[in-house]
Amino acid sequence: MIIRLHLLLVLLVGSFICGCDKTTLNGTRGHSDICEIHHVHMEQKKVPLIYGLMAPTDFSLTYHAASTNSFPHADDVGVGGCIVDTPKWVLIYSCPKCEEARHQWEIKYGKTR
């Protein structure tokens, strides 16, 4: 699954400035808790952080474009890049309307996982 580029940037920067909990990165720091697509309040959600470089496929590129434009805050994993590090989790913002839009997209086009 491909995650938005700005989340990856947040994760990389967050790895340098995270607090005492070295197993969880804070990907919400410095970001609004209002969804830019649906204009609703988002809740924080702790998701697993995965590492590794994933080869893009036609499907993953289509999913990435849809997620960026229709459901940017419906991630269920975080991407830590190709360098394996200590953190195992990342705190992200989750929008209920983004999650519903992702669910509808997955019904129409299939799941990515």
C-alpha positions as CSV (number, residue, x, y, z in Angstrom):
1,M,0.0,0.0,0.0
2,I,1.3,3.4,-0.9
3,I,0.9,6.1,1.7
4,R,0.9,9.8,0.9
5,L,4.3,11.4,0.4
6,H,3.7,14.1,3.1
7,L,3.1,11.4,5.7
8,L,6.4,9.8,4.9
9,L,8.1,13.2,5.3
10,V,6.4,13.7,8.7
11,L,7.6,10.3,9.7
12,L,11.2,11.0,8.7
13,V,11.2,14.4,10.4
14,G,9.4,12.9,13.4
15,S,12.0,10.3,13.9
16,F,14.5,13.0,14.7
17,I,12.2,15.0,17.1
18,C,10.0,12.3,18.7
19,G,9.7,12.4,22.5
20,C,10.5,9.8,25.1
21,D,8.5,7.0,23.6
22,K,10.9,5.6,21.0
23,T,8.4,3.0,19.7
24,T,5.8,5.5,18.5
25,L,6.3,8.5,16.2
26,N,4.0,11.5,16.3
27,G,2.9,12.1,12.7
28,T,0.2,14.6,13.9
29,R,2.6,17.2,15.3
30,G,2.3,20.5,13.3
31,H,-0.7,19.4,11.3
32,S,-4.3,20.5,11.5
33,D,-6.9,18.1,13.0
34,I,-9.4,19.3,10.3
35,C,-9.6,17.2,7.2
36,E,-8.8,19.3,4.1
37,I,-11.2,17.3,1.9
38,H,-14.2,16.8,4.2
39,H,-13.7,19.7,6.6
40,V,-14.5,17.6,9.7
41,H,-12.6,17.1,13.0
42,M,-10.2,14.1,12.9
43,E,-9.2,11.8,15.7
44,Q,-5.7,10.6,16.5
45,K,-5.1,6.9,15.6
46,K,-2.1,4.7,16.4
47,V,-1.2,2.5,13.4
48,P,1.7,0.1,12.7
49,L,4.8,1.5,11.1
50,I,6.1,-0.6,8.3
51,Y,9.5,-0.4,6.6
52,G,10.8,-1.3,3.2
53,L,10.7,-0.1,-0.4
54,M,7.6,-1.2,-2.3
55,A,7.6,-1.4,-6.0
56,P,4.8,0.6,-7.6
57,T,2.1,-1.2,-9.6
58,D,-0.6,0.2,-11.8
59,F,-3.1,-0.6,-9.0
60,S,-1.0,1.0,-6.3
61,L,-0.6,4.1,-8.3
62,T,-4.3,4.3,-9.0
63,Y,-5.0,3.8,-5.2
64,H,-2.4,6.5,-4.3
65,A,-4.1,9.0,-6.7
66,A,-7.5,8.2,-5.3
67,S,-6.4,8.4,-1.7
68,T,-4.6,11.7,-2.2
69,N,-7.7,13.3,-3.8
70,S,-10.6,11.5,-2.0
71,F,-9.5,9.9,1.3
72,P,-6.1,11.3,2.4
73,H,-6.7,10.5,6.1
74,A,-7.8,6.8,5.9
75,D,-4.5,5.1,6.4
76,D,-4.2,2.0,8.5
77,V,-0.4,1.7,8.3
78,G,2.5,4.2,8.3
79,V,5.5,3.9,5.9
80,G,8.9,4.3,7.5
81,G,10.9,4.2,4.3
82,C,13.7,1.8,3.3
83,I,15.8,2.1,6.5
84,V,14.5,-0.1,9.4
85,D,14.4,1.9,12.6
86,T,13.3,1.4,16.2
87,P,9.7,2.9,16.1
88,K,7.0,0.3,15.6
89,W,4.0,2.7,15.6
90,V,3.0,6.1,14.3
91,L,0.3,8.4,15.5
92,I,-1.8,9.8,12.6
93,Y,-5.0,11.7,12.1
94,S,-8.0,9.7,10.9
95,C,-11.1,11.2,9.3
96,P,-14.3,9.1,9.5
97,K,-15.5,10.5,6.1
98,C,-12.1,9.6,4.5
99,E,-12.4,6.0,5.9
100,E,-15.9,5.8,4.4
101,A,-14.7,7.1,1.1
102,R,-11.9,4.5,1.1
103,H,-14.4,1.7,1.9
104,Q,-16.6,2.8,-1.0
105,W,-13.5,2.9,-3.3
106,E,-12.4,-0.6,-2.2
107,I,-15.9,-1.9,-3.0
108,K,-15.7,-0.4,-6.5
109,Y,-12.1,-1.2,-7.3
110,G,-11.0,-3.9,-4.9
111,K,-8.8,-3.9,-1.8
112,T,-5.1,-3.1,-1.9
113,R,-4.2,-5.5,1.0
